[in-house]
Amino acid sequence: MIVGIIGAGLIGNKRFQVLIKSKTDSILAVADINEEKAKNLGELVGCAYFTDPHKVINNPKIDIVVVSTINKYLAPLSLAALKAGKHVLCEKPLGVSTTEIKRCIQAAEKNKLIYKAGYNHRFHPAIFRANQLIKQGKIGKITFIKASYGHGGRVGYEKEWRTQKRLSGGGELLDQGCHIIDLILWFTQKKVSKIHSSLSTQFWPIQPLEDNAFVLLELGDITASFHTSWVQWKNEFIFEVYGKRGYVKINGLGGSYGKETLIFGKRVPGKVPIEQIYHFDEPDNSWALEWVNFKQAIKNPQKLLSSGKESLEVMNIIKKIYNQ
């Protein structure tokens, strides 16, 4: 299929790297408000590049638009692409408000198009395997989940777009917390019934945004707690799910977050649990696997993971936390 990319930053480049290896897709155009960034990607494959995203959206030859801009522009550009008849893969969190995400969902349904959120964490091998084990009943009924996700920013982080409310829509809860909430909903397949939270700004001068979020979610008889932080001086990703018969523990995402590891533990009454440990040493392939799922969903919408509707529920939870 013919693809256009809007947003040539870090994440747009990751999508670009997947696409240039695809045997079934080709990039026709790239757009970014920074002409140099657009040019750098465009010249790698000899495609057109623009500073005006609508030159990508309105190109009749393009079937798919990847939207990987800063949060403020995600929903408006996705909506324009959907109205133009394009399938859309939009990076998390899809926008800065539930209202604009709902408009995109409605446009996708009206035009019978796929509107997918870029939640690549579901496709990390340890996470995907853990989800399979739970679906197979290996740990029994889920009782609780706990998670931690964070990094320490970098020099000048307080000046980046992520820490500017008018551009990002939220702080660390929205930035990395959305990934954790998405995983909690995916693993449990339950609705959140109660929310308890504590948000704080401990280090970065970014008020009113938070650099730490402590959250406890009640999903019926399952409790999920997590902490996300921009003051986690050593990068960390931990996601643990406990059930009546065992548990799964995921540590790391590769790269600066450390080797990706999955521990599958079986409860043995009165004894130490029996553990199987899986190491995933391969380079991060989650972006490529997510693209495969997106393409599968265009042929069969039932296969879609991280739909617009699922991601709207993540945003609903985040907005409730911000309003507490």
C-alpha positions as CSV (number, residue, x, y, z in Angstrom):
1,M,0.0,0.0,0.0
2,I,1.0,3.6,-0.5
3,V,2.0,5.4,2.7
4,G,2.4,9.0,3.8
5,I,4.1,10.0,7.0
6,I,3.4,13.2,9.0
7,G,6.0,13.9,11.6
8,A,9.6,13.1,11.0
9,G,10.9,13.1,14.6
10,L,12.0,10.2,16.8
11,I,8.8,8.1,16.5
12,G,8.1,9.0,12.9
13,N,11.6,7.8,12.1
14,K,10.9,4.5,13.8
15,R,7.8,4.0,11.6
16,F,9.9,5.1,8.6
17,Q,12.5,2.4,9.3
18,V,9.9,-0.3,9.4
19,L,8.3,0.9,6.1
20,I,11.5,1.0,4.1
21,K,12.0,-2.7,4.8
22,S,8.4,-3.6,3.8
23,K,8.0,-5.6,0.6
24,T,4.3,-4.6,0.3
25,D,4.3,-0.9,1.1
26,S,6.0,2.2,-0.2
27,I,6.5,5.7,1.2
28,L,5.2,8.4,-1.2
29,A,5.6,11.5,0.9
30,V,6.9,12.8,4.3
31,A,5.8,16.0,6.0
32,D,7.2,17.8,9.0
33,I,7.1,21.5,10.1
34,N,10.9,21.2,10.2
35,E,11.9,21.0,6.6
36,E,15.3,19.6,7.3
37,K,13.8,16.6,9.1
38,A,11.3,16.0,6.3
39,K,14.1,16.3,3.7
40,N,16.4,13.9,5.5
41,L,13.8,11.1,5.5
42,G,12.4,11.9,2.0
43,E,15.8,11.8,0.4
44,L,16.6,8.4,1.9
45,V,13.9,6.8,-0.3
46,G,13.6,9.5,-3.0
47,C,10.1,10.5,-2.0
48,A,8.5,13.9,-1.9
49,Y,8.8,15.9,1.3
50,F,6.8,18.9,2.6
51,T,6.3,21.2,5.5
52,D,2.5,21.2,4.8
53,P,0.9,18.0,6.2
54,H,-2.2,18.5,4.0
55,K,-0.1,17.8,0.9
56,V,0.3,14.3,2.3
57,I,-3.3,14.0,3.4
58,N,-4.8,15.2,0.1
59,N,-2.7,13.1,-2.1
60,P,-5.1,10.8,-3.9
61,K,-2.4,8.1,-4.4
62,I,-1.9,7.6,-0.6
63,D,-3.8,4.8,1.1
64,I,-2.4,5.1,4.7
65,V,-1.3,8.1,6.7
66,V,1.0,7.7,9.8
67,V,0.6,10.6,12.2
68,S,3.5,10.9,14.5
69,T,3.5,14.6,15.5
70,I,3.5,16.2,19.0
71,N,0.2,15.5,20.9
72,K,-1.5,18.8,20.0
73,Y,-1.7,18.0,16.3
74,L,-2.4,14.2,16.5
75,A,-6.2,14.4,16.4
76,P,-6.7,17.3,13.9
77,L,-4.4,15.7,11.4
78,S,-5.9,12.2,11.9
79,L,-9.4,13.6,11.4
80,A,-8.4,15.3,8.2
81,A,-6.8,12.1,6.9
82,L,-9.8,10.0,7.8
83,K,-12.2,12.5,6.1
84,A,-9.9,12.2,3.1
85,G,-10.4,8.4,3.0
86,K,-7.1,7.3,4.4
87,H,-6.5,4.6,7.0
88,V,-4.7,6.1,9.9
89,L,-2.1,4.9,12.4
90,C,-1.8,7.7,14.9
91,E,0.7,7.7,17.8
92,K,-0.5,7.5,21.4
93,P,-2.3,9.1,23.1
94,L,-4.3,10.0,19.9
95,G,-4.9,13.6,21.0
96,V,-5.2,15.9,24.0
97,S,-9.0,15.6,24.6
98,T,-11.6,12.9,24.5
99,T,-13.8,15.0,22.3
100,E,-11.4,15.2,19.4
101,I,-10.6,11.5,19.6
102,K,-14.4,10.7,19.5
103,R,-14.6,12.8,16.3
104,C,-11.8,10.6,14.7
105,I,-13.6,7.4,15.7
106,Q,-16.8,8.6,14.2
107,A,-15.0,9.6,10.9
108,A,-13.4,6.2,10.7
109,E,-16.6,4.4,11.3
110,K,-18.5,6.6,8.7
111,N,-15.8,5.9,6.0
112,K,-15.2,2.3,7.0
113,L,-11.5,2.9,7.7
114,I,-9.0,1.6,10.3
115,Y,-8.0,4.1,13.0
116,K,-5.3,2.6,15.1
117,A,-3.4,4.0,18.1
118,G,0.3,3.5,18.2
119,Y,0.7,1.5,21.4
120,N,3.8,-0.5,20.4
121,H,4.4,-1.9,23.9
122,R,1.7,-4.5,23.3
123,F,4.0,-5.9,20.7
124,H,7.1,-6.3,22.8
125,P,7.8,-10.0,22.9
126,A,7.8,-10.4,26.7
127,I,4.6,-8.4,27.0
128,F,2.9,-10.3,24.1
129,R,4.0,-13.7,25.5
130,A,2.8,-12.8,29.0
131,N,-0.6,-11.8,27.6
132,Q,-0.8,-15.2,25.8
133,L,0.0,-17.1,29.0
134,I,-2.7,-15.3,30.8
135,K,-5.3,-15.9,28.0
136,Q,-4.3,-19.6,28.2
137,G,-5.2,-19.6,31.9
138,K,-1.6,-20.3,33.1
139,I,-1.7,-18.0,36.1
140,G,-5.4,-18.5,36.9
141,K,-7.8,-15.6,37.6
142,I,-6.0,-12.3,37.9
143,T,-5.9,-10.8,41.4
144,F,-3.7,-7.8,41.0
145,I,-1.2,-5.9,38.8
146,K,1.7,-3.6,39.7
147,A,3.9,-1.6,37.4
148,S,6.6,1.0,37.3
149,Y,7.8,3.0,34.3
150,G,10.0,6.0,34.1
151,H,13.2,7.8,33.1
152,G,15.1,10.9,34.3
153,G,14.6,13.2,31.3
154,R,17.7,15.0,30.1
155,V,19.3,18.4,30.3
156,G,16.8,21.0,29.2
157,Y,13.8,18.6,29.5
158,E,11.7,21.3,31.0
159,K,11.9,23.2,27.7
160,E,10.8,20.3,25.5
161,W,7.2,20.1,24.0
162,R,6.3,17.2,26.4
163,T,6.5,19.5,29.4
164,Q,4.5,22.3,27.8
165,K,0.8,21.7,28.6
166,R,-0.5,23.6,25.5
167,L,1.5,21.2,23.3
168,S,1.3,17.9,25.2
169,G,-2.0,18.0,27.0
170,G,-0.5,16.4,30.1
171,G,2.6,15.4,32.0
172,E,4.2,12.0,32.8
173,L,0.8,10.4,33.5
174,L,-0.2,11.0,29.9
175,D,3.3,10.4,28.4
176,Q,4.2,7.0,29.8
177,G,1.3,6.3,32.0
178,C,-1.0,5.9,29.0
179,H,1.1,2.8,28.0
180,I,0.6,1.2,31.4
181,I,-3.1,1.9,31.5
182,D,-3.4,0.5,28.0
183,L,-1.7,-2.7,29.1
184,I,-3.8,-3.0,32.3
185,L,-7.0,-2.8,30.2
186,W,-5.6,-5.2,27.6
187,F,-4.5,-7.8,30.2
188,T,-7.7,-7.6,32.4
189,Q,-10.3,-6.9,29.7
190,K,-12.3,-5.1,32.4
191,K,-13.6,-1.7,33.0
192,V,-12.2,0.6,35.7
193,S,-14.7,1.1,38.5
194,K,-12.7,3.3,41.0
195,I,-9.6,5.5,40.7
196,H,-7.2,6.7,43.4
197,S,-4.2,8.9,42.5
198,S,-1.5,11.2,43.6
199,L,0.2,13.5,41.1
200,S,3.2,15.6,41.9
201,T,5.9,17.8,40.5
202,Q,9.0,16.8,42.3
203,F,11.9,18.0,40.2
204,W,11.3,19.6,36.9
205,P,9.9,23.2,36.9
206,I,6.9,22.3,34.7
207,Q,3.9,23.2,36.9
208,P,1.0,22.6,36.4
209,L,2.2,19.4,34.8
210,E,3.3,16.4,36.9
211,D,6.6,14.6,36.7
212,N,5.4,11.8,39.0
213,A,2.1,9.9,39.0
214,F,1.0,7.3,41.6
215,V,-2.2,5.6,40.5
216,L,-4.4,2.8,41.9
217,L,-7.2,1.4,39.7
218,E,-10.0,-0.9,40.8
219,L,-11.3,-3.1,38.0
220,G,-14.1,-5.0,39.7
221,D,-12.3,-7.5,41.9
222,I,-8.8,-6.7,40.4
223,T,-6.6,-4.0,41.7
224,A,-3.8,-2.4,39.6
225,S,-1.3,0.0,40.9
226,F,1.5,1.8,39.1
227,H,4.0,4.6,39.3
228,T,5.3,6.6,36.3
229,S,8.1,9.1,36.7
230,W,10.3,11.6,34.9
231,V,12.5,11.5,38.0
232,Q,13.5,7.9,37.6
233,W,17.2,8.5,37.2
234,K,17.8,5.0,35.8
235,N,15.3,4.0,33.1
236,E,12.9,1.4,34.3
237,F,10.0,-0.7,33.0
238,I,8.4,-3.3,35.3
239,F,5.0,-4.9,34.7
240,E,3.8,-7.7,36.9
241,V,0.5,-9.6,36.9
242,Y,-0.5,-12.0,39.7
243,G,-3.1,-14.7,39.5
244,K,-4.5,-17.4,41.8
245,R,-2.2,-20.0,40.2
246,G,0.9,-18.0,39.4
247,Y,2.3,-14.8,38.0
248,V,4.1,-13.1,35.1
249,K,6.8,-10.5,35.6
250,I,8.2,-8.4,32.8
251,N,11.3,-6.4,33.2
252,G,13.0,-4.1,30.7
253,L,12.2,-3.0,27.1
254,G,15.6,-3.4,25.7
255,G,18.0,-0.5,25.1
256,S,18.4,1.9,28.0
257,Y,15.6,0.1,29.8
258,G,17.6,-3.0,30.1
259,K,17.3,-6.5,28.6
260,E,13.7,-7.6,28.1
261,T,12.9,-10.5,30.4
262,L,9.8,-12.5,31.2
263,I,9.4,-14.6,34.3
264,F,6.5,-17.1,34.4
265,G,6.0,-18.4,38.0
266,K,3.8,-21.3,39.0
267,R,2.4,-21.3,42.6
268,V,3.3,-24.4,44.6
269,P,1.4,-24.5,47.9
270,G,3.8,-24.4,50.8
271,K,6.9,-24.3,48.5
272,V,8.9,-21.8,46.5
273,P,7.2,-21.1,43.1
274,I,8.6,-22.8,40.0
275,E,9.8,-20.2,37.6
276,Q,10.6,-20.2,33.9
277,I,12.7,-17.3,32.7
278,Y,12.6,-16.0,29.1
279,H,15.2,-13.7,27.7
280,F,14.6,-11.6,24.6
281,D,17.9,-10.4,23.3
282,E,16.8,-9.4,19.8
283,P,16.6,-5.7,18.7
284,D,13.2,-4.1,19.4
285,N,10.8,-5.4,16.7
286,S,7.6,-4.1,18.3
287,W,7.3,-1.3,15.7
288,A,7.4,-3.8,12.8
289,L,5.0,-6.2,14.5
290,E,2.6,-3.4,15.2
291,W,2.6,-2.5,11.5
292,V,1.8,-6.1,10.6
293,N,-1.2,-6.0,12.9
294,F,-2.3,-2.7,11.3
295,K,-2.1,-4.1,7.8
296,Q,-4.0,-7.3,8.9
297,A,-6.7,-5.1,10.4
298,I,-7.2,-3.3,7.1
299,K,-8.1,-6.7,5.6
300,N,-9.9,-7.9,8.7
301,P,-10.9,-5.3,11.3
302,Q,-11.4,-8.0,14.0
303,K,-7.7,-8.4,14.2
304,L,-7.0,-4.8,15.3
305,L,-5.1,-4.3,18.5
306,S,-5.2,-0.8,20.1
307,S,-8.2,0.5,18.3
308,G,-9.3,4.1,18.5
309,K,-12.1,3.0,20.9
310,E,-9.7,1.2,23.2
311,S,-7.5,4.2,23.3
312,L,-10.4,6.5,24.0
313,E,-11.0,4.5,27.2
314,V,-7.3,5.1,28.2
315,M,-7.8,8.8,27.7
316,N,-11.1,8.8,29.7
317,I,-9.2,7.3,32.6
318,I,-6.4,9.8,32.4
319,K,-8.8,12.7,32.2
320,K,-10.6,11.4,35.3
321,I,-7.3,11.3,37.2
322,Y,-6.4,14.9,36.1
323,N,-9.8,16.1,37.3
324,Q,-9.6,14.5,40.8
